[in-house]
Amino acid sequence: MEIDIQQRQQLESIFRSERDRLANAEKKKLRGLARSLYLEKRVKLNNAETLAECGVGLSLMKLKPQRVKGDDGSFKKKGR
């Protein structure tokens, strides 16, 4: 099975974009929330640190709930 030129170029573009984002995050020395927001394409590079510091960045994140297996075999949200 052959992959046509356009599909190959689209794949190369996706991987190039990811490499560029990682390189930019390293150059700018993004850490923590700012880095994850930028790598997930939720904010631009220039705004990543500002939004992470002021707390607006937290509203952009999708928090994954921690789950604990219950006695009845179903999953329940872990309480704080």
PyMOL commands that place a pseudoatom at each C-alpha (Angstrom):
pseudoatom trace, name=CA, resn=MET, resi=1, chain=A, elem=C, hetatm=0, pos=[0.000, 0.000, 0.000]
pseudoatom trace, name=CA, resn=GLU, resi=2, chain=A, elem=C, hetatm=0, pos=[1.433, 3.317, -1.050]
pseudoatom trace, name=CA, resn=ILE, resi=3, chain=A, elem=C, hetatm=0, pos=[0.911, 6.636, 0.656]
pseudoatom trace, name=CA, resn=ASP, resi=4, chain=A, elem=C, hetatm=0, pos=[0.349, 9.480, -1.777]
pseudoatom trace, name=CA, resn=ILE, resi=5, chain=A, elem=C, hetatm=0, pos=[2.470, 12.599, -1.630]
pseudoatom trace, name=CA, resn=GLN, resi=6, chain=A, elem=C, hetatm=0, pos=[-0.167, 14.812, 0.030]
pseudoatom trace, name=CA, resn=GLN, resi=7, chain=A, elem=C, hetatm=0, pos=[-0.683, 12.397, 2.907]
pseudoatom trace, name=CA, resn=ARG, resi=8, chain=A, elem=C, hetatm=0, pos=[3.058, 12.106, 3.424]
pseudoatom trace, name=CA, resn=GLN, resi=9, chain=A, elem=C, hetatm=0, pos=[3.403, 15.890, 3.434]
pseudoatom trace, name=CA, resn=GLN, resi=10, chain=A, elem=C, hetatm=0, pos=[0.561, 16.234, 5.965]
pseudoatom trace, name=CA, resn=LEU, resi=11, chain=A, elem=C, hetatm=0, pos=[2.248, 13.715, 8.275]
pseudoatom trace, name=CA, resn=GLU, resi=12, chain=A, elem=C, hetatm=0, pos=[5.577, 15.483, 7.952]
pseudoatom trace, name=CA, resn=SER, resi=13, chain=A, elem=C, hetatm=0, pos=[3.866, 18.787, 8.714]
pseudoatom trace, name=CA, resn=ILE, resi=14, chain=A, elem=C, hetatm=0, pos=[2.314, 17.412, 11.900]
pseudoatom trace, name=CA, resn=PHE, resi=15, chain=A, elem=C, hetatm=0, pos=[5.623, 16.037, 13.173]
pseudoatom trace, name=CA, resn=ARG, resi=16, chain=A, elem=C, hetatm=0, pos=[7.476, 19.218, 12.187]
pseudoatom trace, name=CA, resn=SER, resi=17, chain=A, elem=C, hetatm=0, pos=[4.933, 21.279, 14.117]
pseudoatom trace, name=CA, resn=GLU, resi=18, chain=A, elem=C, hetatm=0, pos=[5.389, 19.125, 17.230]
pseudoatom trace, name=CA, resn=ARG, resi=19, chain=A, elem=C, hetatm=0, pos=[9.196, 19.352, 16.989]
pseudoatom trace, name=CA, resn=ASP, resi=20, chain=A, elem=C, hetatm=0, pos=[8.985, 23.127, 16.589]
pseudoatom trace, name=CA, resn=ARG, resi=21, chain=A, elem=C, hetatm=0, pos=[6.697, 23.465, 19.622]
pseudoatom trace, name=CA, resn=LEU, resi=22, chain=A, elem=C, hetatm=0, pos=[9.062, 21.395, 21.770]
pseudoatom trace, name=CA, resn=ALA, resi=23, chain=A, elem=C, hetatm=0, pos=[12.050, 23.439, 20.578]
pseudoatom trace, name=CA, resn=ASN, resi=24, chain=A, elem=C, hetatm=0, pos=[10.233, 26.716, 21.303]
pseudoatom trace, name=CA, resn=ALA, resi=25, chain=A, elem=C, hetatm=0, pos=[9.259, 25.541, 24.785]
pseudoatom trace, name=CA, resn=GLU, resi=26, chain=A, elem=C, hetatm=0, pos=[12.912, 24.715, 25.480]
pseudoatom trace, name=CA, resn=LYS, resi=27, chain=A, elem=C, hetatm=0, pos=[14.163, 28.058, 24.129]
pseudoatom trace, name=CA, resn=LYS, resi=28, chain=A, elem=C, hetatm=0, pos=[11.648, 30.020, 26.189]
pseudoatom trace, name=CA, resn=LYS, resi=29, chain=A, elem=C, hetatm=0, pos=[12.350, 27.728, 29.204]
pseudoatom trace, name=CA, resn=LEU, resi=30, chain=A, elem=C, hetatm=0, pos=[8.669, 27.088, 29.871]
pseudoatom trace, name=CA, resn=ARG, resi=31, chain=A, elem=C, hetatm=0, pos=[7.980, 24.948, 32.938]
pseudoatom trace, name=CA, resn=GLY, resi=32, chain=A, elem=C, hetatm=0, pos=[4.945, 23.390, 34.550]
pseudoatom trace, name=CA, resn=LEU, resi=33, chain=A, elem=C, hetatm=0, pos=[1.519, 24.659, 33.629]
pseudoatom trace, name=CA, resn=ALA, resi=34, chain=A, elem=C, hetatm=0, pos=[2.802, 27.158, 31.064]
pseudoatom trace, name=CA, resn=ARG, resi=35, chain=A, elem=C, hetatm=0, pos=[4.647, 24.399, 29.200]
pseudoatom trace, name=CA, resn=SER, resi=36, chain=A, elem=C, hetatm=0, pos=[1.694, 22.020, 29.144]
pseudoatom trace, name=CA, resn=LEU, resi=37, chain=A, elem=C, hetatm=0, pos=[-0.702, 24.769, 28.006]
pseudoatom trace, name=CA, resn=TYR, resi=38, chain=A, elem=C, hetatm=0, pos=[1.622, 25.692, 25.157]
pseudoatom trace, name=CA, resn=LEU, resi=39, chain=A, elem=C, hetatm=0, pos=[2.320, 22.119, 24.049]
pseudoatom trace, name=CA, resn=GLU, resi=40, chain=A, elem=C, hetatm=0, pos=[-1.411, 21.311, 24.037]
pseudoatom trace, name=CA, resn=LYS, resi=41, chain=A, elem=C, hetatm=0, pos=[-1.968, 24.329, 21.734]
pseudoatom trace, name=CA, resn=ARG, resi=42, chain=A, elem=C, hetatm=0, pos=[-4.240, 26.085, 24.220]
pseudoatom trace, name=CA, resn=VAL, resi=43, chain=A, elem=C, hetatm=0, pos=[-2.213, 29.326, 24.400]
pseudoatom trace, name=CA, resn=LYS, resi=44, chain=A, elem=C, hetatm=0, pos=[0.384, 31.119, 22.312]
pseudoatom trace, name=CA, resn=LEU, resi=45, chain=A, elem=C, hetatm=0, pos=[4.038, 31.124, 23.288]
pseudoatom trace, name=CA, resn=ASN, resi=46, chain=A, elem=C, hetatm=0, pos=[4.086, 34.787, 24.319]
pseudoatom trace, name=CA, resn=ASN, resi=47, chain=A, elem=C, hetatm=0, pos=[1.064, 34.406, 26.624]
pseudoatom trace, name=CA, resn=ALA, resi=48, chain=A, elem=C, hetatm=0, pos=[1.864, 31.027, 28.182]
pseudoatom trace, name=CA, resn=GLU, resi=49, chain=A, elem=C, hetatm=0, pos=[3.751, 32.231, 31.271]
pseudoatom trace, name=CA, resn=THR, resi=50, chain=A, elem=C, hetatm=0, pos=[1.451, 35.198, 31.891]
pseudoatom trace, name=CA, resn=LEU, resi=51, chain=A, elem=C, hetatm=0, pos=[-1.703, 33.074, 31.819]
pseudoatom trace, name=CA, resn=ALA, resi=52, chain=A, elem=C, hetatm=0, pos=[-0.154, 30.358, 33.960]
pseudoatom trace, name=CA, resn=GLU, resi=53, chain=A, elem=C, hetatm=0, pos=[0.969, 32.847, 36.624]
pseudoatom trace, name=CA, resn=CYS, resi=54, chain=A, elem=C, hetatm=0, pos=[-2.306, 34.753, 36.891]
pseudoatom trace, name=CA, resn=GLY, resi=55, chain=A, elem=C, hetatm=0, pos=[-4.426, 31.606, 37.240]
pseudoatom trace, name=CA, resn=VAL, resi=56, chain=A, elem=C, hetatm=0, pos=[-6.388, 31.976, 34.019]
pseudoatom trace, name=CA, resn=GLY, resi=57, chain=A, elem=C, hetatm=0, pos=[-4.376, 29.060, 32.640]
pseudoatom trace, name=CA, resn=LEU, resi=58, chain=A, elem=C, hetatm=0, pos=[-5.922, 26.725, 35.189]
pseudoatom trace, name=CA, resn=SER, resi=59, chain=A, elem=C, hetatm=0, pos=[-9.337, 27.327, 33.706]
pseudoatom trace, name=CA, resn=LEU, resi=60, chain=A, elem=C, hetatm=0, pos=[-8.008, 26.210, 30.319]
pseudoatom trace, name=CA, resn=MET, resi=61, chain=A, elem=C, hetatm=0, pos=[-6.813, 22.873, 31.670]
pseudoatom trace, name=CA, resn=LYS, resi=62, chain=A, elem=C, hetatm=0, pos=[-9.023, 19.821, 31.727]
pseudoatom trace, name=CA, resn=LEU, resi=63, chain=A, elem=C, hetatm=0, pos=[-8.408, 18.206, 35.075]
pseudoatom trace, name=CA, resn=LYS, resi=64, chain=A, elem=C, hetatm=0, pos=[-8.607, 14.454, 35.116]
pseudoatom trace, name=CA, resn=PRO, resi=65, chain=A, elem=C, hetatm=0, pos=[-10.513, 13.248, 38.164]
pseudoatom trace, name=CA, resn=GLN, resi=66, chain=A, elem=C, hetatm=0, pos=[-8.706, 10.749, 40.336]
pseudoatom trace, name=CA, resn=ARG, resi=67, chain=A, elem=C, hetatm=0, pos=[-10.680, 7.579, 40.700]
pseudoatom trace, name=CA, resn=VAL, resi=68, chain=A, elem=C, hetatm=0, pos=[-10.556, 4.902, 43.332]
pseudoatom trace, name=CA, resn=LYS, resi=69, chain=A, elem=C, hetatm=0, pos=[-12.024, 1.456, 42.910]
pseudoatom trace, name=CA, resn=GLY, resi=70, chain=A, elem=C, hetatm=0, pos=[-14.965, 1.026, 45.302]
pseudoatom trace, name=CA, resn=ASP, resi=71, chain=A, elem=C, hetatm=0, pos=[-16.124, -2.049, 47.174]
pseudoatom trace, name=CA, resn=ASP, resi=72, chain=A, elem=C, hetatm=0, pos=[-19.006, -2.689, 44.785]
pseudoatom trace, name=CA, resn=GLY, resi=73, chain=A, elem=C, hetatm=0, pos=[-16.677, -2.824, 41.764]
pseudoatom trace, name=CA, resn=SER, resi=74, chain=A, elem=C, hetatm=0, pos=[-17.711, 0.556, 40.408]
pseudoatom trace, name=CA, resn=PHE, resi=75, chain=A, elem=C, hetatm=0, pos=[-15.454, 3.555, 40.271]
pseudoatom trace, name=CA, resn=LYS, resi=76, chain=A, elem=C, hetatm=0, pos=[-16.010, 6.542, 42.542]
pseudoatom trace, name=CA, resn=LYS, resi=77, chain=A, elem=C, hetatm=0, pos=[-14.396, 9.948, 42.552]
pseudoatom trace, name=CA, resn=LYS, resi=78, chain=A, elem=C, hetatm=0, pos=[-11.714, 10.303, 45.162]
pseudoatom trace, name=CA, resn=GLY, resi=79, chain=A, elem=C, hetatm=0, pos=[-12.670, 12.815, 47.848]
pseudoatom trace, name=CA, resn=ARG, resi=80, chain=A, elem=C, hetatm=0, pos=[-10.410, 15.582, 48.992]
for i in range(1, 80): cmd.bond("trace and resi %d" % i, "trace and resi %d" % (i + 1))
show_as sticks, trace
zoom trace
